[in-house]
């Protein structure tokens, strides 16, 4: 960025922040970008005169009343002598037919009644909810309607509920702070100031970072559709932690998608990819495993969950299964400095000829030594391929690109996500099953294919890169192939009779049994690598981002907090119903009933939770203050206003299933 040209002259600037509110997208268009933001009508009505607080000087007298089920709220405006005083304001969020207004359609200042952010209100659009409000609060019907004060105020909704903040994806020095509601303004102002000054923020900002968006998520139709849906959920109904979007779906499909549909896949979406969490075709497994797969009687606990997925989990663990992992984000880092860049970014050693042909699990740390990324680097002879989660991929891509530019590394970084797909094959019979379809079965023996190694194999006449690794705690491989070869490989694997299992096992139930950490949930820039218990035994010699702080943390006698594994020891609620929690829960001291707080002021909440059918318990991860980090320690969690006992099953990384990690190396 060089500056801003206005009709009153040019302002030269190395940094420009777009804080243009509902006009933000129009500014972004100037540099060829779009923001996933949309202004919507927010009906605001006023009734009066209301003299309850006359002479008090108050600008508001009563607490704001939220009429959640009616998607509305009500508040007084205080003393009639204050600005806008002596009235009752009733506001409404349209649930079924929100009225979006593209910034291009905003009125000019001279056309608007008071401001371009205020549009005329049609009483027909609010008549039914207003009548319901009058039943709840009859005073609205007793006071006069102030038509001249009432209007549609334009506020901003976003495609995923979070604002667009952070540096432009295309223009260095151009920053955004758009789609910020008034209640968040002061806090967001501090965040953007810290971010620009220090390069980081005190709280993890992944959910607000403009870099989180894929290109398809900044397309105009996608923005319109998703913003329509989020507008319908501003107030009511309550949004479930696993709530899938219904609009702007089927954006990205794996080559196996038709096969998964035939299997009755229960699809959710991540990063645009349709992912089956389980398959109706496997319902017969409940006949075998039904006594180990509980029925979730509570509707909230069972919503967006399919019981068959836990049966698939058990079947995979006893035999073998394949899972579609095409949602992985993949980036090729090439050029003269490709190893040097990755060596600087990664806490694990990337360089050296000994790492060629290996997959290296590693992390990016920020300048304070906190965990910024969790990913795998495949070291090839001429490049590094970064394999990342769908949720974190875009942010890590832009971070790598900016770091290379800032430090002068001669590299090219290419998004190859849609060129390659991945199938996982895991279970105690994975080697025997895979041997049936590869051209060289002997190449799969433990002697010929070491754990964490990467080798080429041929399946159905197609070139496949096999990576011997496991995220589900069983023997097996990730199989990477070109998109156009994927269906042939899937069909060849399925011809062996192997079961397809859903991503629920991979991403949740077995992940929790293995105490595996998830970026943007368990791994955040609020905690360091040692607190997550993912630090390697030795620190590599080469310098890397965050190394100085990492060494400082290693010198401590203990960390302020540790990521621990908790198990619920009793999940029966006051009505006698077994609960299977979703979302986050505070972790509390049973004696005081207070949420735990560590020496740095960080409160303890569960970061992940799932039922583990092999273990037979609800399993959670949570950072606990060091004083509470003892195996067997009894604590409480709170879920829907009720308290449940939990026990610390492991301090740091220690799987509940196969704690010695023997199965993946078998």
C-alpha positions in Angstrom: 0.0 0.0 0.0 1.2 3.5 -0.8 -1.6 5.6 0.5 -5.2 6.7 0.0 -6.4 9.0 -2.8 -9.4 11.2 -1.9 -11.3 14.0 -3.5 -9.5 16.3 -1.1 -6.0 15.0 -1.9 -3.7 12.1 -1.4 -2.6 10.8 2.0 0.6 8.8 1.8 0.7 5.9 4.2 2.6 2.6 4.7 -0.4 1.2 6.6 -4.1 1.7 6.0 -6.9 0.2 8.1 -10.4 -0.2 6.5 -12.9 0.6 9.2 -15.7 1.6 6.8 -18.4 -0.6 8.3 -21.2 -1.3 5.8 -19.1 0.3 3.1 -16.1 -1.9 3.8 -16.7 -4.2 0.8 -16.6 -1.3 -1.6 -13.2 -0.3 -0.3 -11.9 -3.9 -0.6 -13.1 -4.0 -4.2 -10.6 -1.2 -5.0 -7.8 -3.8 -4.5 -9.6 -6.7 -6.1 -10.8 -8.3 -2.9 -14.2 -9.0 -1.3 -15.2 -9.4 2.3 -17.7 -12.0 3.4 -19.9 -9.3 4.9 -23.5 -8.1 4.2 -25.5 -5.3 5.6 -29.0 -6.3 6.6 -32.1 -4.4 7.8 -32.5 -4.3 11.5 -36.0 -2.9 12.4 -35.8 -0.4 15.3 -39.1 1.0 16.6 -39.7 3.6 19.3 -42.7 4.1 21.6 -43.4 6.9 24.0 -43.6 9.2 25.8 -42.1 7.1 28.6 -41.4 9.1 31.7 -40.4 6.5 34.3 -36.9 8.0 34.6 -37.7 11.7 34.2 -35.3 13.9 36.2 -32.8 11.1 36.8 -30.4 12.1 34.1 -30.1 8.4 33.2 -29.6 7.3 29.6 -31.0 3.9 30.4 -32.9 2.8 33.5 -33.8 -0.8 33.2 -31.6 -3.7 32.1 -32.1 -4.6 28.4 -34.7 -7.3 27.9 -34.0 -10.0 25.4 -37.1 -11.8 24.0 -35.1 -14.7 22.6 -37.9 -16.8 21.2 -39.3 -13.8 19.4 -35.9 -12.8 18.0 -36.3 -9.4 19.6 -35.1 -7.1 22.4 -36.5 -4.1 24.3 -34.9 -1.3 26.3 -35.8 2.1 27.6 -33.9 5.3 26.6 -33.8 6.9 30.0 -34.6 10.5 31.1 -36.6 12.4 28.5 -34.1 15.2 28.7 -31.2 13.0 27.5 -30.5 12.4 23.8 -33.2 10.1 22.4 -34.6 9.8 26.0 -38.2 9.2 27.2 -39.0 6.3 24.9 -38.9 2.5 24.8 -36.9 1.0 21.9 -38.0 -2.4 20.5 -35.6 -4.0 18.0 -36.1 -7.1 15.9 -34.0 -9.5 13.9 -35.8 -11.1 11.0 -35.6 -14.9 11.2 -37.3 -16.1 8.1 -36.8 -13.5 5.5 -33.9 -11.2 6.3 -33.5 -8.2 4.0 -30.0 -7.9 2.8 -28.6 -4.8 1.1 -25.5 -5.1 -0.9 -23.2 -2.1 -0.3 -23.5 -1.2 -3.9 -27.1 -0.5 -3.3 -26.6 1.9 -0.4 -28.0 5.4 -0.8 -25.8 8.4 -1.2 -25.9 10.8 1.7 -28.1 13.3 -0.1 -30.6 10.6 -0.9 -31.0 9.2 2.6 -33.5 10.4 5.2 -30.9 10.8 7.9 -28.0 8.5 7.0 -27.3 5.9 4.4 -27.3 3.4 7.2 -31.0 4.1 7.9 -33.7 2.8 5.6 -37.4 3.2 5.7 -39.3 0.7 7.8 -42.4 -1.2 6.5 -44.6 -2.1 9.5 -45.8 -5.2 7.6 -42.4 -6.8 8.1 -42.6 -6.6 11.9 -46.3 -6.7 12.6 -46.5 -10.4 13.8 -43.5 -10.3 16.1 -44.5 -6.9 17.4 -47.9 -8.3 18.4 -46.2 -11.1 20.2 -44.0 -8.5 22.0 -47.1 -6.6 23.1 -48.4 -9.8 24.7 -45.2 -10.2 26.7 -44.8 -6.5 27.5 -48.2 -4.8 27.2 -46.6 -1.3 27.8 -45.7 -1.3 24.1 -49.4 -1.3 23.2 -50.1 1.4 25.8 -47.6 3.9 24.5 -47.7 5.8 21.2 -45.8 4.6 18.2 -43.1 7.1 17.2 -43.1 6.6 13.4 -40.7 9.4 12.7 -38.0 7.9 14.9 -38.5 4.3 13.8 -36.4 2.9 10.9 -34.4 0.0 9.5 -30.9 0.3 10.8 -28.3 -1.4 8.6 -26.0 -3.7 10.6 -23.5 -6.2 9.3 -23.7 -10.0 9.3 -20.9 -12.2 8.1 -20.6 -15.6 6.3 -19.4 -17.4 9.4 -20.4 -15.1 12.3 -16.9 -13.6 12.7 -15.7 -10.2 11.5 -13.1 -9.6 8.8 -9.9 -8.4 10.6 -6.3 -8.5 9.8 -4.1 -7.9 6.8 -5.4 -8.1 3.2 -4.7 -11.3 1.4 -3.5 -9.4 -1.6 -2.0 -6.1 -0.5 0.7 -5.8 2.2 0.0 -2.9 4.6 -3.7 -2.9 4.0 -5.6 -4.0 7.0 -9.3 -4.6 7.6 -11.5 -4.1 10.7 -15.0 -4.7 9.2 -18.2 -6.1 10.5 -17.7 -5.2 14.1 -20.7 -4.5 16.2 -20.8 -1.7 18.7 -20.5 -3.9 21.7 -17.2 -5.4 20.4 -15.7 -2.1 19.2 -13.3 -1.3 22.1 -12.0 -4.8 22.4 -11.6 -5.2 18.6 -9.8 -1.8 18.5 -7.2 -3.1 21.0 -6.8 -6.3 19.1 -6.1 -4.7 15.8 -3.7 -2.2 17.5 -1.8 -5.0 19.2 -1.8 -7.1 16.0 -0.3 -4.4 13.9 2.2 -3.3 16.5 3.3 -6.6 17.9 2.4 -9.1 15.2 0.1 -11.0 17.6 -2.8 -10.6 20.0 -3.3 -11.6 23.6 -6.2 -13.9 22.6 -6.1 -16.3 19.7 -7.5 -14.5 16.6 -8.1 -17.4 14.2 -11.8 -16.9 14.2 -11.6 -13.2 13.1 -8.6 -13.3 10.8 -9.5 -12.4 7.2 -6.8 -14.9 6.1 -9.1 -17.7 7.2 -11.2 -17.5 4.0 -10.7 -19.7 1.0 -11.2 -18.0 -2.4 -14.6 -19.7 -2.9 -15.7 -18.1 0.4 -15.2 -14.6 -1.0 -17.3 -15.2 -4.1 -20.4 -13.0 -4.2 -23.1 -15.7 -4.3 -21.4 -17.6 -1.5 -21.4 -14.4 0.6 -25.0 -13.7 -0.1 -26.1 -17.2 0.7 -24.1 -17.7 3.9 -24.9 -14.2 5.2 -28.6 -14.9 4.6 -28.3 -17.9 6.8 -26.3 -16.2 9.6 -28.8 -13.4 9.5 -31.6 -15.9 10.2 -29.7 -17.1 13.3 -28.7 -13.8 15.0 -31.0 -14.3 17.9 -33.1 -17.4 17.5 -32.9 -20.4 17.4 -29.9 -21.2 19.5 -27.0 -22.3 17.2 -25.7 -25.8 18.0 -21.9 -26.2 18.4 -22.1 -28.8 15.5 -24.6 -26.8 13.5 -23.9 -27.3 9.7 -24.7 -24.6 7.2 -27.5 -25.4 4.8 -26.7 -22.8 2.2 -23.7 -22.6 -0.2 -23.1 -26.4 0.1 -21.6 -28.9 -2.4 -18.8 -26.4 -3.3 -16.1 -29.0 -3.1 -16.7 -32.7 -3.6 -14.1 -35.5 -3.5 -14.0 -37.9 -6.5 -15.6 -40.5 -4.2 -18.6 -38.3 -3.4 -21.1 -40.3 -5.6 -19.9 -43.5 -3.9 -20.4 -42.0 -0.5 -23.9 -40.9 -1.5 -24.7 -44.5 -2.5 -23.5 -45.5 1.0 -26.0 -43.1 2.6 -23.4 -40.7 3.8 -24.4 -38.2 6.5 -22.6 -35.1 5.2 -21.3 -32.1 7.0 -19.0 -29.4 5.5 -15.6 -28.1 6.3 -13.6 -25.7 4.1 -16.2 -26.2 1.3 -15.6 -30.0 1.3 -18.5 -32.4 1.8 -17.5 -34.9 4.5 -19.5 -37.9 5.5 -19.5 -38.4 9.3 -21.0 -41.8 9.0 -22.9 -44.1 6.5 -26.4 -45.5 6.6 -25.0 -48.6 4.8 -23.2 -49.4 8.1 -26.2 -49.3 10.3 -26.1 -53.2 10.5 -23.0 -52.8 12.6 -25.2 -51.6 15.4 -26.5 -55.2 15.7 -23.0 -56.2 16.7 -21.9 -53.2 18.6 -25.1 -51.7 19.9 -24.4 -52.6 23.5 -21.3 -50.5 23.3 -22.8 -47.5 21.5 -25.2 -45.6 23.7 -28.4 -44.1 22.5 -28.4 -40.3 23.1 -31.7 -39.6 24.6 -31.2 -35.9 24.9 -32.0 -34.2 21.6 -29.3 -31.5 21.9 -26.6 -34.1 22.6 -27.8 -36.2 19.7 -28.3 -33.4 17.2 -26.0 -33.5 14.1 -24.6 -36.8 15.4 -25.1 -40.3 13.9 -24.9 -43.3 16.2 -23.6 -45.5 13.4 -20.3 -43.6 13.5 -19.5 -45.0 16.9 -20.1 -48.5 15.5 -17.9 -47.7 12.6 -15.2 -46.7 15.1 -15.3 -50.1 16.8 -15.4 -52.0 13.5 -12.4 -50.2 12.2 -10.5 -50.8 15.4 -11.2 -54.6 15.2 -10.6 -55.0 11.4 -10.0 -52.3 8.9 -11.6 -49.3 7.3 -11.0 -46.5 4.8 -11.9 -42.9 5.3 -12.1 -39.9 2.9 -9.6 -37.2 4.0 -9.8 -35.1 0.9 -10.5 -32.0 3.0 -6.8 -31.7 3.8 -5.3 -28.4 2.7 -2.1 -28.9 0.7 0.6 -26.4 -0.3 3.8 -27.0 -2.3 6.8 -25.0 -1.2 9.4 -24.9 -3.9 12.4 -22.8 -4.9 16.0 -22.4 -3.8 15.1 -21.5 -0.2 12.2 -23.9 0.3 14.0 -25.9 3.0 15.3 -22.7 4.7 11.9 -21.3 4.9 10.4 -24.4 6.4 13.3 -24.7 8.8 12.6 -21.2 10.0 8.9 -21.7 10.4 8.9 -25.2 11.9 9.8 -26.2 15.5 10.9 -29.7 14.2 13.9 -30.2 12.0 13.1 -30.1 8.3 16.6 -29.9 6.7 19.1 -32.6 6.1 19.2 -35.4 3.5 18.0 -37.8 6.1 14.5 -36.2 6.2 14.0 -36.6 2.4 11.2 -39.1 1.9 9.7 -38.5 5.4 6.7 -36.9 6.8 7.5 -34.6 9.7 4.8 -33.7 12.2 5.5 -30.1 13.4 4.3 -26.8 14.6 4.7 -23.1 13.8 5.3 -20.9 16.8 4.7 -17.2 17.0 7.3 -14.8 18.4 6.2 -15.5 21.9 6.7 -19.2 21.4 2.9 -19.9 21.3 1.4 -22.5 19.0 0.3 -21.0 15.8 0.0 -24.0 13.5 -0.1 -27.8 13.7 0.6 -29.6 10.5 2.7 -32.2 8.6 5.6 -31.4 6.2 6.3 -34.0 3.6 9.9 -33.6 2.6 10.4 -34.4 -1.1 13.6 -34.2 -3.1 12.6 -30.9 -4.8 10.0 -29.4 -2.5 8.1 -29.5 0.8 4.4 -30.4 0.7 2.5 -29.0 3.7 -0.5 -31.0 4.7 -2.8 -29.0 6.9 -6.3 -29.1 8.3 -9.1 -27.6 6.2 -10.0 -25.1 8.9 -6.4 -23.8 9.4 -5.1 -24.1 5.9 -5.8 -20.7 4.4 -4.3 -18.8 7.4 -1.2 -20.9 7.3 -0.8 -20.4 3.6 -0.9 -16.7 3.9 1.4 -16.8 6.9 4.0 -18.8 5.0 3.8 -16.5 2.0 4.1 -13.3 4.2 7.0 -14.8 6.2 8.9 -15.7 3.0 8.4 -12.2 1.7 9.4 -10.5 4.9 12.5 -12.6 5.4 13.6 -12.6 1.8 13.3 -16.3 1.1 13.3 -17.2 -2.6 10.4 -19.6 -2.8 7.1 -20.1 -4.5 4.1 -21.4 -2.5 1.3 -23.1 -4.5 -2.1 -24.2 -3.3 -2.5 -27.8 -4.6 -5.5 -28.7 -2.4 -7.8 -29.4 -5.3 -5.2 -31.3 -7.3 -4.7 -34.1 -4.7 -7.0 -36.2 -2.6 -6.4 -38.5 0.4 -7.8 -41.8 1.6 -6.9 -43.1 5.1 -6.7 -46.9 5.5 -6.4 -48.0 9.1 -7.0 -51.0 11.4 -5.2 -54.1 12.5 -5.8 -55.6 9.1 -4.8 -52.5 7.1 -1.5 -54.0 5.8 -3.2 -57.2 4.7 -6.0 -55.3 3.0 -3.8 -52.9 1.2 -1.5 -55.7 0.1 -4.4 -57.1 -2.0 -4.4 -54.0 -4.3 -0.9 -52.7 -4.5 1.4 -54.0 -7.3 4.2 -54.8 -4.8 2.8 -56.2 -1.6 6.2 -56.9 -0.2 6.9 -53.2 -0.2 4.4 -52.8 2.7 6.2 -55.1 5.2 7.5 -53.4 8.3 11.0 -54.1 7.2 10.5 -52.3 3.8 8.1 -49.6 5.0 9.2 -47.8 8.2 6.8 -45.9 10.3 6.5 -42.2 9.2 8.1 -43.1 5.8 6.7 -42.0 2.5 6.9 -44.3 -0.6 5.3 -44.5 -4.0 2.9 -47.4 -4.6 0.7 -48.4 -7.5 -3.0 -49.1 -7.1 -5.4 -49.8 -10.0 -2.6 -48.6 -12.3 -2.5 -45.3 -10.6 0.5 -43.6 -8.8 -0.2 -43.2 -5.1 2.0 -41.7 -2.4 1.7 -43.8 0.8 2.5 -42.2 4.1 2.7 -44.6 7.0 1.1 -42.6 9.8 -2.0 -42.8 11.9 -4.4 -40.3 13.4 -6.7 -43.1 14.7 -4.3 -45.1 16.7 -4.1 -48.1 14.4 -1.8 -49.6 11.8 -2.2 -48.0 8.4 -1.4 -45.3 5.8 -2.6 -42.1 4.3 -2.8 -42.6 0.6 -2.3 -39.4 -1.5 -3.1 -39.3 -5.2 -4.1 -37.0 -8.0 -7.8 -36.0 -7.9 -8.5 -37.7 -11.3 -7.1 -41.0 -10.0 -9.0 -41.0 -6.8 -12.1 -42.9 -7.8 -10.2 -45.8 -9.3 -8.2 -46.1 -6.1 -11.3 -45.9 -3.9 -13.0 -48.6 -6.0 -10.0 -50.8 -5.9 -9.9 -50.6 -2.1 -13.6 -51.2 -1.8 -13.3 -54.3 -4.0 -11.5 -56.0 -1.1 -14.7 -55.7 1.0 -13.1 -53.1 3.3 -15.6 -50.9 5.2 -15.8 -47.1 4.5 -16.1 -45.2 7.8 -17.0 -41.6 8.4 -14.8 -38.8 9.5 -16.5 -38.7 12.9 -14.2 -41.5 14.1 -11.1 -39.7 12.7 -11.9 -36.2 13.8 -13.6 -36.8 17.1 -14.1 -40.2 18.9 -10.8 -41.9 18.2 -8.9 -38.6 18.2 -10.0 -38.1 21.8 -9.2 -41.7 22.8 -5.7 -41.0 21.5 -5.5 -37.6 23.2 -4.6 -36.0 19.8 -4.7 -32.2 19.7 -6.7 -30.1 17.2 -5.5 -26.7 15.9 -7.9 -23.8 16.7 -9.5 -25.8 19.5 -6.8 -27.4 21.7 -3.9 -25.6 20.2 -4.0 -21.8 20.4 -1.6 -18.9 20.5 -2.7 -18.5 24.2 -0.6 -21.6 25.2 2.9 -22.7 24.5 4.1 -26.0 22.9 5.2 -27.4 26.3 1.8 -26.7 27.9 0.3 -28.7 25.0 2.9 -31.4 25.7 4.0 -31.5 22.1 7.5 -30.3 22.5 10.2 -32.6 21.2 12.8 -34.1 23.6 15.5 -31.9 22.1 15.5 -28.5 20.5 17.0 -28.4 17.0 20.2 -26.4 16.5 18.8 -24.3 13.6 17.0 -21.1 14.5 13.3 -21.0 14.2 10.4 -18.6 14.9 9.7 -18.5 18.6 12.9 -20.4 19.5 14.1 -17.9 22.1 10.8 -18.0 24.0 10.5 -21.7 23.6 13.9 -22.2 25.3 12.8 -19.8 28.0 9.7 -21.9 28.7 11.7 -25.1 28.7 13.9 -23.7 31.5 10.9 -23.5 33.9 10.4 -26.0 36.6 6.9 -26.4 35.4 4.5 -24.8 33.0 1.7 -22.5 34.3 -0.8 -24.9 32.8 -0.9 -28.3 31.0 -3.3 -29.7 28.5 -4.9 -32.7 30.3 -7.2 -35.5 29.4 -10.4 -35.7 31.5 -13.0 -38.4 31.7 -16.6 -37.9 33.0 -17.1 -40.3 35.9 -20.9 -39.7 36.0 -22.9 -38.3 33.1 -26.4 -38.8 34.5 -28.4 -35.5 34.8 -31.1 -34.6 37.4 -33.8 -36.2 35.2 -31.9 -39.5 35.0 -30.8 -39.0 31.4 -27.3 -39.9 30.3 -25.6 -36.8 28.8 -23.1 -36.7 26.0 -21.8 -33.1 26.0 -21.0 -31.0 23.0 -19.4 -27.6 22.9 -17.3 -26.1 25.7 -17.7 -26.4 29.5 -16.0 -24.6 32.4 -13.8 -26.8 34.6 -14.3 -26.1 38.2 -12.9 -26.8 41.7 -15.4 -29.0 43.5 -14.8 -27.3 46.8 -15.3 -23.7 45.7 -17.4 -24.2 42.6 -15.2 -21.6 40.8 -13.8 -22.0 37.3 -10.1 -22.8 37.5 -7.7 -19.9 36.7 -4.0 -20.3 36.2 -1.2 -17.9 37.2 -1.5 -16.0 33.9 -5.2 -15.4 34.4 -6.3 -18.0 31.8 -9.6 -19.8 32.7 -10.0 -23.6 32.2 -12.6 -24.7 29.7 -12.9 -28.0 27.8 -11.3 -27.5 24.4 -12.5 -30.7 22.8 -15.0 -33.4 24.0 -16.4 -36.6 22.5 -17.6 -40.0 23.6 -15.0 -42.7 23.1 -16.8 -46.0 22.4 -13.6 -48.1 23.0 -13.1 -46.5 26.4 -16.8 -46.2 27.1 -16.7 -42.7 28.5 -17.0 -39.1 27.6 -13.4 -37.8 27.1 -12.4 -34.1 27.2 -9.2 -32.1 26.8 -8.7 -29.0 28.9 -5.8 -26.8 30.1 -5.5 -27.0 33.9 -3.5 -24.8 36.2 -0.3 -26.6 37.3 -1.6 -27.0 40.9 -4.4 -29.2 39.6 -2.3 -31.3 37.2 -2.4 -34.7 39.0 -3.7 -37.9 37.6 -6.8 -38.9 39.5 -7.6 -35.4 40.6 -11.4 -34.9 40.9 -12.9 -31.8 39.3 -16.3 -30.7 38.0 -17.6 -29.4 34.7 -20.9 -27.6 34.1 -23.3 -28.4 31.3 -26.7 -26.8 30.9 -26.6 -25.5 34.4 -25.8 -28.9 36.0 -22.6 -30.1 37.5 -20.9 -33.3 36.5 -17.8 -35.0 38.1 -14.7 -35.5 36.0 -11.3 -37.0 36.7 -7.9 -36.2 35.4 -7.0 -39.3 33.4 -3.7 -37.9 31.9 -1.5 -34.9 32.4 -0.1 -33.8 29.1 -0.1 -36.2 26.2 -0.9 -39.8 27.1 -3.5 -41.7 25.1 -6.2 -43.6 26.9 -6.3 -46.1 24.1 -3.0 -48.0 23.3 -1.0 -45.6 25.6 2.4 -47.0 24.3 1.3 -46.3 20.7 2.2 -49.8 19.6 -0.6 -50.3 17.2 0.4 -47.7 14.6 3.9 -49.2 14.5 2.8 -52.8 14.2 
